[in-house]
Amino acid sequence: MACWNEFDTLKKVLVCEPRFLLKTKVREVSIDMALKQHGHFISTLEDHGVDVIKLPPLPQFPEQVFTRDIGFLLGQHMLVSKMANYVRQGEEKAFKQWLEKEGVPFQAFNQGTIEGGDILIDGNTIFVGLSNRTNMEAVQQLKTILPEFEIIEIPFTDSYLHLDCVFNIISPTEAIIFPEEVHGKKVQQLKRRYDLIEVTREEQATLATNVLSIGEKRIISLPINKELNSELRKRGYEVIEVDITEIIKFEGSFRCCTLPLFRV
């Protein structure tokens, strides 16, 4: 297992079916449609050479579909998150059991809270979103665990759950951003490193930044985010359009639904 960035060729990934999504007064959802869309997403990954591993969905974890948050592979270090949201607390235990069964060594957090959607890696640099789900206490532990990495904190507003819902790296020189949600000084810092592709407020409503790169300039994106998809194609990317709008009702998209285990 190894993952050194967000854009090398994806070879193996961990997912979980959205079988137990909860309907609420503000979120009407069709479980059948969510399962159908997720199944199409999985088959798309497999059609492009990705080995898809499925965690068994458990009824006590309604948001288990968002496997990105339960852990993260940084280089060759597998880290298990410490979930902030009470609805998701306990998912880490199921993940640890899977890692132990597979014989994968890991390290868990015992300080603060941290979730994988707030973590992006690019070589020896790790970007960490400071959010309602990830705090400085956990970031300090991350720095202790991985002293060889440069760790850059990115505070953002609480309108979105995780950093990957407002920022995403798609190549060594390009990234997608919704700058309205990131503190101004950090946007300028990111501009010095990446050519930033800004998404509109309209397309950010469907989490346009939360695409999934599967390598070789191939990106999975929503069909409705036409402006972003057009810009990506102009830049030479193959945009693979998949509809998971039923899952997006729960504030997560393609990156949220995948935990990369191997990129090369």
C-alpha positions as CSV (number, residue, x, y, z in Angstrom):
1,M,0.0,0.0,0.0
2,A,1.2,3.5,-0.9
3,C,-0.2,6.9,-1.7
4,W,2.0,9.9,-2.3
5,N,-0.4,12.3,-4.0
6,E,-4.0,12.8,-5.2
7,F,-3.5,12.1,-8.9
8,D,-1.2,9.1,-9.6
9,T,-2.9,6.1,-11.2
10,L,-5.4,4.6,-8.7
11,K,-4.9,0.9,-8.4
12,K,-6.8,-0.1,-5.2
13,V,-9.6,1.7,-3.3
14,L,-11.8,1.0,-0.3
15,V,-15.6,1.8,-0.6
16,C,-18.8,1.1,1.2
17,E,-22.4,0.8,-0.2
18,P,-24.8,3.5,1.0
19,R,-27.3,0.9,2.2
20,F,-28.3,2.6,5.5
21,L,-28.6,6.3,4.6
22,L,-31.1,8.1,6.9
23,K,-34.0,10.0,5.5
24,T,-34.7,13.2,7.5
25,K,-37.2,16.1,7.2
26,V,-34.6,18.1,5.2
27,R,-33.1,15.2,3.3
28,E,-35.4,13.0,1.3
29,V,-33.4,10.2,-0.2
30,S,-34.0,7.1,-2.3
31,I,-31.8,4.3,-1.0
32,D,-32.5,2.3,-4.2
33,M,-31.3,5.2,-6.3
34,A,-28.3,5.8,-4.1
35,L,-27.3,2.1,-4.3
36,K,-27.8,2.2,-8.1
37,Q,-25.7,5.3,-8.5
38,H,-23.0,4.0,-6.2
39,G,-22.9,0.7,-8.1
40,H,-22.4,2.6,-11.4
41,F,-19.6,4.5,-9.8
42,I,-17.9,1.2,-8.6
43,S,-18.3,-0.4,-12.1
44,T,-16.8,2.8,-13.6
45,L,-13.8,2.4,-11.4
46,E,-13.4,-1.2,-12.2
47,D,-13.8,-0.5,-15.9
48,H,-10.7,1.7,-15.6
49,G,-8.6,-0.9,-13.9
50,V,-9.2,-0.1,-10.2
51,D,-9.4,-2.9,-7.7
52,V,-12.4,-2.0,-5.6
53,I,-12.5,-3.4,-2.0
54,K,-15.9,-3.2,-0.2
55,L,-16.3,-2.7,3.5
56,P,-19.6,-4.3,4.7
57,P,-22.2,-1.6,5.5
58,L,-23.4,-1.7,9.1
59,P,-26.9,-0.4,10.0
60,Q,-25.6,1.7,13.0
61,F,-23.4,3.8,10.6
62,P,-25.7,5.7,8.2
63,E,-22.9,7.7,6.6
64,Q,-20.4,4.8,6.2
65,V,-20.4,5.4,2.4
66,F,-17.9,8.2,3.0
67,T,-14.9,5.9,3.5
68,R,-12.4,8.7,2.9
69,D,-13.0,10.0,6.4
70,I,-12.2,6.9,8.4
71,G,-8.5,6.9,7.6
72,F,-5.8,8.0,5.2
73,L,-2.7,6.6,3.6
74,L,0.1,9.1,3.6
75,G,3.1,7.7,1.8
76,Q,3.2,4.2,3.3
77,H,1.8,5.2,6.6
78,M,-1.8,4.1,7.3
79,L,-3.5,6.3,9.8
80,V,-6.9,5.7,11.4
81,S,-9.0,8.8,12.0
82,K,-10.7,9.9,15.3
83,M,-14.2,10.9,14.2
84,A,-15.7,14.1,15.5
85,N,-19.4,13.6,14.5
86,Y,-21.2,11.3,17.0
87,V,-23.1,9.8,14.1
88,R,-19.9,8.4,12.7
89,Q,-18.0,7.5,15.8
90,G,-17.4,3.8,15.8
91,E,-16.7,3.6,12.1
92,E,-13.0,3.6,13.0
93,K,-13.4,0.4,14.9
94,A,-14.8,-1.4,11.8
95,F,-12.0,0.0,9.8
96,K,-9.4,-1.2,12.3
97,Q,-10.9,-4.7,12.2
98,W,-10.6,-4.7,8.4
99,L,-6.9,-3.6,8.6
100,E,-6.1,-6.2,11.2
101,K,-7.8,-8.9,9.1
102,E,-5.7,-7.8,6.1
103,G,-2.5,-7.6,8.1
104,V,-2.0,-3.9,7.5
105,P,-0.1,-2.0,10.2
106,F,-1.7,1.3,11.2
107,Q,-1.5,4.0,13.8
108,A,-4.6,5.6,15.4
109,F,-5.1,9.0,16.8
110,N,-5.7,9.5,20.5
111,Q,-5.7,13.3,20.6
112,G,-8.2,15.7,19.3
113,T,-10.3,14.8,16.2
114,I,-9.3,14.3,12.6
115,E,-11.1,13.0,9.5
116,G,-9.7,12.0,6.2
117,G,-11.7,14.4,4.1
118,D,-9.5,17.2,5.6
119,I,-6.2,15.5,4.5
120,L,-4.6,15.9,1.0
121,I,-1.1,14.8,0.1
122,D,1.3,16.0,-2.6
123,G,4.7,14.4,-2.3
124,N,6.3,15.4,1.0
125,T,3.6,18.0,1.7
126,I,0.4,17.3,3.6
127,F,-2.4,19.8,3.5
128,V,-4.7,19.6,6.6
129,G,-8.1,21.4,6.8
130,L,-8.9,22.9,10.1
131,S,-12.7,22.4,10.4
132,N,-15.4,21.3,12.7
133,R,-14.1,17.8,12.1
134,T,-10.3,18.3,12.4
135,N,-8.6,20.3,15.1
136,M,-5.1,21.5,15.9
137,E,-4.7,18.9,18.7
138,A,-4.9,16.1,16.2
139,V,-2.7,18.0,13.7
140,Q,0.0,18.3,16.4
141,Q,-0.1,14.5,16.8
142,L,0.1,14.1,13.0
143,K,3.3,16.2,13.0
144,T,4.7,14.0,15.7
145,I,3.9,10.8,13.8
146,L,5.2,12.1,10.4
147,P,8.0,14.5,11.1
148,E,9.5,13.9,7.7
149,F,6.5,15.7,6.0
150,E,5.8,19.4,5.6
151,I,2.3,19.9,7.1
152,I,0.3,23.0,6.1
153,E,-2.9,23.9,7.9
154,I,-5.7,25.4,5.9
155,P,-8.5,26.9,7.9
156,F,-11.8,27.3,6.1
157,T,-15.4,28.3,7.0
158,D,-17.9,25.9,8.4
159,S,-20.2,25.9,5.4
160,Y,-18.6,22.6,4.2
161,L,-17.6,19.6,6.1
162,H,-14.1,18.9,4.9
163,L,-11.2,20.5,3.0
164,D,-11.8,18.3,0.0
165,C,-15.2,19.9,-0.4
166,V,-13.5,23.2,-1.2
167,F,-10.0,22.3,-2.4
168,N,-8.6,19.4,-4.4
169,I,-5.3,18.7,-6.1
170,I,-5.4,17.1,-9.6
171,S,-1.8,17.4,-10.9
172,P,1.6,18.5,-9.7
173,T,0.7,22.0,-10.9
174,E,-3.1,22.3,-10.9
175,A,-5.8,22.3,-8.2
176,I,-9.5,23.0,-8.0
177,I,-10.7,25.5,-5.4
178,F,-13.8,27.3,-4.2
179,P,-11.9,30.3,-2.9
180,E,-14.9,31.9,-1.1
181,E,-14.5,29.3,1.7
182,V,-10.7,29.4,2.2
183,H,-9.0,32.2,4.1
184,G,-7.5,34.8,1.7
185,K,-3.9,34.4,2.8
186,K,-4.1,30.6,2.3
187,V,-5.5,31.1,-1.2
188,Q,-2.5,33.2,-2.1
189,Q,-0.2,30.6,-0.7
190,L,-1.9,27.9,-2.8
191,K,-1.6,30.1,-5.9
192,R,2.1,30.2,-5.5
193,R,2.2,26.4,-5.8
194,Y,-0.7,25.6,-8.1
195,D,-2.6,27.0,-11.1
196,L,-6.0,27.2,-9.3
197,I,-9.2,26.3,-11.2
198,E,-12.0,28.2,-9.5
199,V,-15.5,26.8,-9.4
200,T,-18.6,28.8,-9.4
201,R,-21.0,29.1,-6.4
202,E,-23.7,27.3,-8.5
203,E,-21.5,24.3,-9.2
204,Q,-20.0,24.3,-5.7
205,A,-23.6,23.6,-4.5
206,T,-23.0,20.1,-6.0
207,L,-19.5,19.8,-4.6
208,A,-17.7,20.5,-7.8
209,T,-14.3,20.4,-6.2
210,N,-14.8,16.9,-4.9
211,V,-13.9,15.1,-8.0
212,L,-11.8,11.9,-8.0
213,S,-8.6,11.6,-10.1
214,I,-7.8,8.1,-11.1
215,G,-4.5,9.0,-12.9
216,E,-3.3,9.6,-16.4
217,K,-5.3,12.8,-16.5
218,R,-8.6,11.0,-16.0
219,I,-11.1,12.6,-13.6
220,I,-14.5,11.4,-12.4
221,S,-16.9,14.3,-12.1
222,L,-20.7,15.0,-12.0
223,P,-22.4,15.5,-15.4
224,I,-24.2,18.6,-14.0
225,N,-20.9,20.5,-13.3
226,K,-20.6,21.5,-16.9
227,E,-18.4,24.6,-16.5
228,L,-15.8,22.7,-14.5
229,N,-15.9,19.7,-16.8
230,S,-15.4,22.0,-19.8
231,E,-12.4,23.7,-18.2
232,L,-10.8,20.3,-17.4
233,R,-11.2,19.1,-20.9
234,K,-9.6,22.3,-22.2
235,R,-6.7,21.4,-20.1
236,G,-6.4,18.0,-21.6
237,Y,-8.2,15.9,-19.0
238,E,-10.5,13.0,-19.8
239,V,-13.6,13.7,-17.8
240,I,-15.6,10.6,-16.9
241,E,-19.1,11.7,-16.0
242,V,-21.0,9.7,-13.3
243,D,-24.2,10.8,-11.6
244,I,-24.2,10.3,-7.8
245,T,-26.5,13.2,-6.9
246,E,-28.5,11.1,-4.5
247,I,-25.4,10.5,-2.3
248,I,-24.4,14.2,-2.6
249,K,-27.5,15.0,-0.5
250,F,-25.4,13.9,2.4
251,E,-22.6,16.4,1.7
252,G,-20.1,14.1,0.1
253,S,-19.1,13.2,-3.5
254,F,-16.6,11.1,-5.4
255,R,-13.5,11.8,-3.3
256,C,-15.5,11.4,-0.1
257,C,-16.7,7.9,-1.2
258,T,-13.2,6.5,-1.7
259,L,-10.2,5.7,0.4
260,P,-7.2,5.1,-1.9
261,L,-5.1,2.1,-0.8
262,F,-2.6,2.2,-3.7
263,R,-1.6,4.8,-6.3
264,V,1.3,4.3,-8.6
